């Protein structure tokens, strides 16, 4: 689930998503969603 966040610092347990590539084997559920 994407959450709008207006700070440069992300809370623990979250990832800052800026359209960058990510390791699909490290984040398989994220790869399914996106």
PDBQT receptor file of N, H, CA, C and O in Angstrom, charges set to zero:
ATOM      1  N   UNK A   1       0.836  -1.159   0.000  1.00  0.00    +0.000 N 
ATOM      2  CA  UNK A   1       0.000   0.000   0.000  1.00  0.00    +0.000 C 
ATOM      3  C   UNK A   1       0.889   1.233   0.000  1.00  0.00    +0.000 C 
ATOM      4  O   UNK A   1       1.773   1.359   0.847  1.00  0.00    +0.000 OA
ATOM      5  N   UNK A   2       0.670   2.119  -0.918  1.00  0.00    +0.000 N 
ATOM      6  H   UNK A   2      -0.048   2.016  -1.606  1.00  0.00    +0.000 HD
ATOM      7  CA  UNK A   2       1.425   3.372  -0.974  1.00  0.00    +0.000 C 
ATOM      8  C   UNK A   2       0.748   4.408  -0.086  1.00  0.00    +0.000 C 
ATOM      9  O   UNK A   2      -0.476   4.541  -0.091  1.00  0.00    +0.000 OA
ATOM     10  N   UNK A   3       1.549   5.133   0.667  1.00  0.00    +0.000 N 
ATOM     11  H   UNK A   3       2.543   5.025   0.671  1.00  0.00    +0.000 HD
ATOM     12  CA  UNK A   3       1.046   6.178   1.557  1.00  0.00    +0.000 C 
ATOM     13  C   UNK A   3       1.775   7.471   1.213  1.00  0.00    +0.000 C 
ATOM     14  O   UNK A   3       3.005   7.495   1.162  1.00  0.00    +0.000 OA
ATOM     15  N   UNK A   4       1.031   8.542   0.977  1.00  0.00    +0.000 N 
ATOM     16  H   UNK A   4       0.032   8.522   1.018  1.00  0.00    +0.000 HD
ATOM     17  CA  UNK A   4       1.658   9.842   0.710  1.00  0.00    +0.000 C 
ATOM     18  C   UNK A   4       2.392  10.305   1.958  1.00  0.00    +0.000 C 
ATOM     19  O   UNK A   4       1.842  10.281   3.059  1.00  0.00    +0.000 OA
ATOM     20  N   UNK A   5       3.657  10.732   1.774  1.00  0.00    +0.000 N 
ATOM     21  H   UNK A   5       4.104  10.751   0.879  1.00  0.00    +0.000 HD
ATOM     22  CA  UNK A   5       4.478  11.142   2.914  1.00  0.00    +0.000 C 
ATOM     23  C   UNK A   5       5.200  12.404   2.512  1.00  0.00    +0.000 C 
ATOM     24  O   UNK A   5       5.852  12.428   1.468  1.00  0.00    +0.000 OA
ATOM     25  N   UNK A   6       5.105  13.458   3.308  1.00  0.00    +0.000 N 
ATOM     26  H   UNK A   6       4.575  13.439   4.156  1.00  0.00    +0.000 HD
ATOM     27  CA  UNK A   6       5.648  14.763   2.925  1.00  0.00    +0.000 C 
ATOM     28  C   UNK A   6       7.002  15.066   3.543  1.00  0.00    +0.000 C 
ATOM     29  O   UNK A   6       7.437  16.217   3.528  1.00  0.00    +0.000 OA
ATOM     30  N   UNK A   7       7.669  14.077   4.076  1.00  0.00    +0.000 N 
ATOM     31  H   UNK A   7       7.316  13.141   4.088  1.00  0.00    +0.000 HD
ATOM     32  CA  UNK A   7       8.972  14.265   4.706  1.00  0.00    +0.000 C 
ATOM     33  C   UNK A   7      10.028  13.450   3.969  1.00  0.00    +0.000 C 
ATOM     34  O   UNK A   7       9.710  12.449   3.327  1.00  0.00    +0.000 OA
ATOM     35  N   UNK A   8      11.275  13.875   4.061  1.00  0.00    +0.000 N 
ATOM     36  H   UNK A   8      11.533  14.688   4.583  1.00  0.00    +0.000 HD
ATOM     37  CA  UNK A   8      12.373  13.106   3.471  1.00  0.00    +0.000 C 
ATOM     38  C   UNK A   8      12.747  11.906   4.328  1.00  0.00    +0.000 C 
ATOM     39  O   UNK A   8      13.385  10.974   3.837  1.00  0.00    +0.000 OA
ATOM     40  N   UNK A   9      12.363  11.911   5.594  1.00  0.00    +0.000 N 
ATOM     41  H   UNK A   9      11.844  12.668   5.993  1.00  0.00    +0.000 HD
ATOM     42  CA  UNK A   9      12.668  10.808   6.510  1.00  0.00    +0.000 C 
ATOM     43  C   UNK A   9      11.474   9.862   6.557  1.00  0.00    +0.000 C 
ATOM     44  O   UNK A   9      10.353  10.280   6.848  1.00  0.00    +0.000 OA
ATOM     45  N   UNK A  10      11.718   8.594   6.271  1.00  0.00    +0.000 N 
ATOM     46  H   UNK A  10      12.629   8.254   6.034  1.00  0.00    +0.000 HD
ATOM     47  CA  UNK A  10      10.638   7.611   6.294  1.00  0.00    +0.000 C 
ATOM     48  C   UNK A  10      10.586   6.909   7.645  1.00  0.00    +0.000 C 
ATOM     49  O   UNK A  10      11.627   6.702   8.269  1.00  0.00    +0.000 OA
ATOM     50  N   UNK A  11       9.405   6.541   8.102  1.00  0.00    +0.000 N 
ATOM     51  H   UNK A  11       8.560   6.709   7.594  1.00  0.00    +0.000 HD
ATOM     52  CA  UNK A  11       9.283   5.810   9.364  1.00  0.00    +0.000 C 
ATOM     53  C   UNK A  11       9.921   4.424   9.257  1.00  0.00    +0.000 C 
ATOM     54  O   UNK A  11      10.067   3.884   8.160  1.00  0.00    +0.000 OA
ATOM     55  N   UNK A  12      10.288   3.870  10.371  1.00  0.00    +0.000 N 
ATOM     56  H   UNK A  12      10.170   4.309  11.262  1.00  0.00    +0.000 HD
ATOM     57  CA  UNK A  12      10.869   2.522  10.401  1.00  0.00    +0.000 C 
ATOM     58  C   UNK A  12       9.893   1.519   9.792  1.00  0.00    +0.000 C 
ATOM     59  O   UNK A  12       8.693   1.577  10.061  1.00  0.00    +0.000 OA
ATOM     60  N   UNK A  13      10.396   0.615   8.985  1.00  0.00    +0.000 N 
ATOM     61  H   UNK A  13      11.371   0.568   8.766  1.00  0.00    +0.000 HD
ATOM     62  CA  UNK A  13       9.561  -0.410   8.371  1.00  0.00    +0.000 C 
ATOM     63  C   UNK A  13       8.943   0.002   7.045  1.00  0.00    +0.000 C 
ATOM     64  O   UNK A  13       8.215  -0.783   6.437  1.00  0.00    +0.000 OA
ATOM     65  N   UNK A  14       9.218   1.216   6.584  1.00  0.00    +0.000 N 
ATOM     66  H   UNK A  14       9.809   1.854   7.078  1.00  0.00    +0.000 HD
ATOM     67  CA  UNK A  14       8.679   1.707   5.322  1.00  0.00    +0.000 C 
ATOM     68  C   UNK A  14       9.817   1.961   4.338  1.00  0.00    +0.000 C 
ATOM     69  O   UNK A  14      10.974   2.089   4.736  1.00  0.00    +0.000 OA
ATOM     70  N   UNK A  15       9.484   2.033   3.067  1.00  0.00    +0.000 N 
ATOM     71  H   UNK A  15       8.543   1.930   2.743  1.00  0.00    +0.000 HD
ATOM     72  CA  UNK A  15      10.469   2.338   2.032  1.00  0.00    +0.000 C 
ATOM     73  C   UNK A  15      10.032   3.591   1.292  1.00  0.00    +0.000 C 
ATOM     74  O   UNK A  15       8.846   3.779   1.024  1.00  0.00    +0.000 OA
ATOM     75  N   UNK A  16      10.981   4.439   0.965  1.00  0.00    +0.000 N 
ATOM     76  H   UNK A  16      11.945   4.286   1.183  1.00  0.00    +0.000 HD
ATOM     77  CA  UNK A  16      10.703   5.638   0.190  1.00  0.00    +0.000 C 
ATOM     78  C   UNK A  16      10.660   5.244  -1.281  1.00  0.00    +0.000 C 
ATOM     79  O   UNK A  16      11.679   4.862  -1.855  1.00  0.00    +0.000 OA
ATOM     80  N   UNK A  17       9.488   5.338  -1.886  1.00  0.00    +0.000 N 
ATOM     81  H   UNK A  17       8.660   5.649  -1.419  1.00  0.00    +0.000 HD
ATOM     82  CA  UNK A  17       9.295   4.907  -3.271  1.00  0.00    +0.000 C 
ATOM     83  C   UNK A  17       9.270   6.136  -4.176  1.00  0.00    +0.000 C 
ATOM     84  O   UNK A  17       8.354   6.955  -4.106  1.00  0.00    +0.000 OA
ATOM     85  N   UNK A  18      10.291   6.251  -5.024  1.00  0.00    +0.000 N 
ATOM     86  H   UNK A  18      11.035   5.586  -5.081  1.00  0.00    +0.000 HD
ATOM     87  CA  UNK A  18      10.400   7.384  -5.934  1.00  0.00    +0.000 C 
ATOM     88  C   UNK A  18      10.511   6.927  -7.377  1.00  0.00    +0.000 C 
ATOM     89  O   UNK A  18      11.093   7.622  -8.210  1.00  0.00    +0.000 OA
ATOM     90  N   UNK A  19       9.960   5.773  -7.671  1.00  0.00    +0.000 N 
ATOM     91  H   UNK A  19       9.487   5.209  -6.994  1.00  0.00    +0.000 HD
ATOM     92  CA  UNK A  19      10.023   5.242  -9.025  1.00  0.00    +0.000 C 
ATOM     93  C   UNK A  19      11.316   4.505  -9.333  1.00  0.00    +0.000 C 
ATOM     94  O   UNK A  19      11.548   4.109 -10.475  1.00  0.00    +0.000 OA
ATOM     95  N   UNK A  20      12.159   4.318  -8.323  1.00  0.00    +0.000 N 
ATOM     96  H   UNK A  20      11.971   4.639  -7.395  1.00  0.00    +0.000 HD
ATOM     97  CA  UNK A  20      13.435   3.631  -8.533  1.00  0.00    +0.000 C 
ATOM     98  C   UNK A  20      13.222   2.129  -8.656  1.00  0.00    +0.000 C 
ATOM     99  O   UNK A  20      12.176   1.608  -8.270  1.00  0.00    +0.000 OA
ATOM    100  N   UNK A  21      14.209   1.445  -9.190  1.00  0.00    +0.000 N 
ATOM    101  H   UNK A  21      15.059   1.869  -9.503  1.00  0.00    +0.000 HD
ATOM    102  CA  UNK A  21      14.169  -0.011  -9.275  1.00  0.00    +0.000 C 
ATOM    103  C   UNK A  21      14.400  -0.613  -7.893  1.00  0.00    +0.000 C 
ATOM    104  O   UNK A  21      15.053  -0.003  -7.046  1.00  0.00    +0.000 OA
ATOM    105  N   UNK A  22      13.862  -1.808  -7.669  1.00  0.00    +0.000 N 
ATOM    106  H   UNK A  22      13.332  -2.303  -8.356  1.00  0.00    +0.000 HD
ATOM    107  CA  UNK A  22      14.088  -2.503  -6.405  1.00  0.00    +0.000 C 
ATOM    108  C   UNK A  22      14.309  -3.975  -6.688  1.00  0.00    +0.000 C 
ATOM    109  O   UNK A  22      13.930  -4.478  -7.746  1.00  0.00    +0.000 OA
ATOM    110  N   UNK A  23      14.917  -4.654  -5.750  1.00  0.00    +0.000 N 
ATOM    111  H   UNK A  23      15.225  -4.245  -4.890  1.00  0.00    +0.000 HD
ATOM    112  CA  UNK A  23      15.241  -6.074  -5.883  1.00  0.00    +0.000 C 
ATOM    113  C   UNK A  23      13.969  -6.899  -5.678  1.00  0.00    +0.000 C 
ATOM    114  O   UNK A  23      13.479  -7.026  -4.556  1.00  0.00    +0.000 OA
ATOM    115  N   UNK A  24      13.444  -7.453  -6.758  1.00  0.00    +0.000 N 
ATOM    116  H   UNK A  24      13.842  -7.349  -7.670  1.00  0.00    +0.000 HD
ATOM    117  CA  UNK A  24      12.183  -8.200  -6.688  1.00  0.00    +0.000 C 
ATOM    118  C   UNK A  24      12.306  -9.476  -5.871  1.00  0.00    +0.000 C 
ATOM    119  O   UNK A  24      11.320  -9.939  -5.299  1.00  0.00    +0.000 OA
ATOM    120  N   UNK A  25      13.505 -10.052  -5.808  1.00  0.00    +0.000 N 
ATOM    121  H   UNK A  25      14.306  -9.675  -6.273  1.00  0.00    +0.000 HD
ATOM    122  CA  UNK A  25      13.676 -11.258  -4.991  1.00  0.00    +0.000 C 
ATOM    123  C   UNK A  25      13.734 -10.915  -3.503  1.00  0.00    +0.000 C 
ATOM    124  O   UNK A  25      13.383 -11.748  -2.668  1.00  0.00    +0.000 OA
ATOM    125  N   UNK A  26      14.167  -9.709  -3.163  1.00  0.00    +0.000 N 
ATOM    126  H   UNK A  26      14.452  -9.032  -3.842  1.00  0.00    +0.000 HD
ATOM    127  CA  UNK A  26      14.204  -9.281  -1.762  1.00  0.00    +0.000 C 
ATOM    128  C   UNK A  26      12.826  -8.819  -1.287  1.00  0.00    +0.000 C 
ATOM    129  O   UNK A  26      12.512  -8.909  -0.100  1.00  0.00    +0.000 OA
ATOM    130  N   UNK A  27      11.997  -8.318  -2.227  1.00  0.00    +0.000 N 
ATOM    131  H   UNK A  27      12.252  -8.245  -3.191  1.00  0.00    +0.000 HD
ATOM    132  CA  UNK A  27      10.667  -7.795  -1.894  1.00  0.00    +0.000 C 
ATOM    133  C   UNK A  27       9.615  -8.416  -2.812  1.00  0.00    +0.000 C 
ATOM    134  O   UNK A  27       9.033  -7.710  -3.635  1.00  0.00    +0.000 OA
ATOM    135  N   UNK A  28       9.358  -9.721  -2.691  1.00  0.00    +0.000 N 
ATOM    136  H   UNK A  28       9.831 -10.295  -2.023  1.00  0.00    +0.000 HD
ATOM    137  CA  UNK A  28       8.451 -10.390  -3.634  1.00  0.00    +0.000 C 
ATOM    138  C   UNK A  28       7.004  -9.891  -3.566  1.00  0.00    +0.000 C 
ATOM    139  O   UNK A  28       6.335  -9.821  -4.596  1.00  0.00    +0.000 OA
ATOM    140  N   UNK A  29       6.519  -9.550  -2.394  1.00  0.00    +0.000 N 
ATOM    141  H   UNK A  29       7.063  -9.607  -1.557  1.00  0.00    +0.000 HD
ATOM    142  CA  UNK A  29       5.139  -9.056  -2.298  1.00  0.00    +0.000 C 
ATOM    143  C   UNK A  29       5.002  -7.680  -2.930  1.00  0.00    +0.000 C 
ATOM    144  O   UNK A  29       3.981  -7.375  -3.547  1.00  0.00    +0.000 OA
ATOM    145  N   UNK A  30       6.015  -6.860  -2.782  1.00  0.00    +0.000 N 
ATOM    146  H   UNK A  30       6.844  -7.108  -2.281  1.00  0.00    +0.000 HD
ATOM    147  CA  UNK A  30       6.012  -5.556  -3.439  1.00  0.00    +0.000 C 
ATOM    148  C   UNK A  30       6.053  -5.732  -4.952  1.00  0.00    +0.000 C 
ATOM    149  O   UNK A  30       5.387  -4.998  -5.682  1.00  0.00    +0.000 OA
ATOM    150  N   UNK A  31       6.827  -6.697  -5.422  1.00  0.00    +0.000 N 
ATOM    151  H   UNK A  31       7.367  -7.294  -4.829  1.00  0.00    +0.000 HD
ATOM    152  CA  UNK A  31       6.916  -6.972  -6.860  1.00  0.00    +0.000 C 
ATOM    153  C   UNK A  31       5.563  -7.399  -7.422  1.00  0.00    +0.000 C 
ATOM    154  O   UNK A  31       5.224  -7.033  -8.547  1.00  0.00    +0.000 OA
ATOM    155  N   UNK A  32       4.799  -8.154  -6.673  1.00  0.00    +0.000 N 
ATOM    156  H   UNK A  32       5.075  -8.452  -5.759  1.00  0.00    +0.000 HD
ATOM    157  CA  UNK A  32       3.466  -8.568  -7.122  1.00  0.00    +0.000 C 
ATOM    158  C   UNK A  32       2.536  -7.359  -7.216  1.00  0.00    +0.000 C 
ATOM    159  O   UNK A  32       1.772  -7.229  -8.172  1.00  0.00    +0.000 OA
ATOM    160  N   UNK A  33       2.605  -6.478  -6.221  1.00  0.00    +0.000 N 
ATOM    161  H   UNK A  33       3.226  -6.583  -5.444  1.00  0.00    +0.000 HD
ATOM    162  CA  UNK A  33       1.715  -5.318  -6.173  1.00  0.00    +0.000 C 
ATOM    163  C   UNK A  33       2.084  -4.261  -7.208  1.00  0.00    +0.000 C 
ATOM    164  O   UNK A  33       1.208  -3.583  -7.745  1.00  0.00    +0.000 OA
ATOM    165  N   UNK A  34       3.377  -4.118  -7.491  1.00  0.00    +0.000 N 
ATOM    166  H   UNK A  34       4.089  -4.668  -7.055  1.00  0.00    +0.000 HD
ATOM    167  CA  UNK A  34       3.830  -3.069  -8.401  1.00  0.00    +0.000 C 
ATOM    168  C   UNK A  34       4.613  -3.642  -9.540  1.00  0.00    +0.000 C 
ATOM    169  O   UNK A  34       5.075  -2.900 -10.407  1.00  0.00    +0.000 OA
TER     170      UNK A  34
